[in-house]
Amino acid sequence: MRDISDCLELVSPYTVLSKYYDHYTISNKKYFAKWPKFLITNYQEIYNNLPTTLLDVACGTGKICSSIKKEYPDIEIDACDMSDAMIEHAAEKSKINYFKADMRTLSTQMKYDMAINTFDSVNYMLTIEDFIAMLASVSSCLVREGLYIFDNSTTLNSRENFDCFLNYEEKENYSLIHEAEFDSRDSLQISRFTIFQKESVHWKKSIEVHKQKIWKCNEVKEMID
Ligand SMILES: C[S@@+](CC[C@H](N)C(=O)[O-])C[C@H]1O[C@@H](n2cnc3c(N)ncnc32)[C@H](O)[C@@H]1O
């Protein structure tokens, strides 16, 4: 069997997918719509106040932080991601200050009241060391007693939705094949995106392989402690 990494068209995660990410995740629109209120209400319940400053870590195309900004214009928001391509698309959406940063080595001058990290981004932390580095670096960007909210995809989600998964989307200028499998032994969810983009008379093929570790709640809790 040919090793996927031998493919010449292999590009790093989100290099090409970033262009189609918002459209591809449109079925999660209802879920995305609930996030701003959910996140900010959680903060208000603890602190009886709105956060003054917020950092969106691994902000992707800025869907969540731009809708928080719309609903809560008084909150000062900065956002970062490791992918230049995702940040470029985010910057088209809103005038939030976006910057490039790896969530394992984040360091900011400003200290934020709240940090968020949504839609399975922490699952890109593949080792305990990476996960702990992410927790420590985000924590270093917070004020004392600041709040960090992140989600973590579950084994059930991987088993039910991403094992032997295949989805195909065809549009006029591109087609996207999403294959996924779940390796339950190592708790690894592997997604392979094969994207064909129309370029004048020919089609350009790109492949992205995304590896995500599915952490159990007790593992996350231990790493936090
Ligand atoms: C599934 S997307 C989620 C994006 C966004 N949070 C949302 O809710 O739509 C995962 C994001 O994590 C980012 N990411 C993965 N590893 C990262 C790292 N080490 N540091 C910063 N961002 C990372 C990717 O570039 C991508 O934008």
The ligand as a Tripos MOL2 file, in Angstrom:
@<TRIPOS>MOLECULE
LIG
   27    29     1     0     0
SMALL
NO_CHARGES

@<TRIPOS>ATOM
      1 C1        -11.3830   22.4500   13.6190 C.3       1 LIG1
      2 S1        -10.5680   24.0090   13.4510 S.3       1 LIG1
      3 C2        -11.4570   24.9860   14.6330 C.3       1 LIG1
      4 C3        -11.3390   26.4440   14.3580 C.3       1 LIG1
      5 C4        -12.1820   27.3770   15.2160 C.3       1 LIG1
      6 N1        -11.8210   27.3210   16.6090 N.3       1 LIG1
      7 C5        -13.6820   27.0920   15.0560 C.2       1 LIG1
      8 O1        -14.3710   26.9610   16.0840 O.co2     1 LIG1
      9 O2        -14.1560   27.0530   13.9120 O.co2     1 LIG1
     10 C6         -9.0270   23.6450   14.2810 C.3       1 LIG1
     11 C7         -8.0430   24.8250   14.2650 C.3       1 LIG1
     12 O3         -6.9600   24.5120   15.1390 O.3       1 LIG1
     13 C8         -5.7930   25.0970   14.5860 C.3       1 LIG1
     14 N2         -4.6110   24.4760   15.1960 N.ar      1 LIG1
     15 C9         -4.2360   23.1760   15.1450 C.ar      1 LIG1
     16 N3         -3.1020   22.9970   15.8380 N.ar      1 LIG1
     17 C10        -2.7630   24.2110   16.3510 C.ar      1 LIG1
     18 C11        -1.7100   24.6870   17.1820 C.ar      1 LIG1
     19 N4         -0.7360   23.8590   17.6200 N.pl3     1 LIG1
     20 N5         -1.6880   25.9870   17.5410 N.ar      1 LIG1
     21 C12        -2.6460   26.8470   17.0970 C.ar      1 LIG1
     22 N6         -3.6670   26.4690   16.2890 N.ar      1 LIG1
     23 C13        -3.7240   25.1600   15.9320 C.ar      1 LIG1
     24 C14        -5.9360   24.8410   13.1070 C.3       1 LIG1
     25 O4         -5.0760   25.6390   12.3180 O.3       1 LIG1
     26 C15        -7.4150   25.1270   12.9000 C.3       1 LIG1
     27 O5         -7.6400   26.4560   12.5540 O.3       1 LIG1
@<TRIPOS>BOND
     1     1     2 1
     2     2     3 1
     3     2    10 1
     4     3     4 1
     5     4     5 1
     6     5     6 1
     7     5     7 1
     8     7     8 2
     9     7     9 1
    10    10    11 1
    11    11    12 1
    12    11    26 1
    13    12    13 1
    14    13    14 1
    15    13    24 1
    16    14    15 ar
    17    14    23 ar
    18    15    16 ar
    19    16    17 ar
    20    17    18 ar
    21    17    23 ar
    22    18    19 1
    23    18    20 ar
    24    20    21 ar
    25    21    22 ar
    26    22    23 ar
    27    24    25 1
    28    24    26 1
    29    26    27 1
@<TRIPOS>SUBSTRUCTURE
     1 LIG1         1 GROUP 0 **** ****
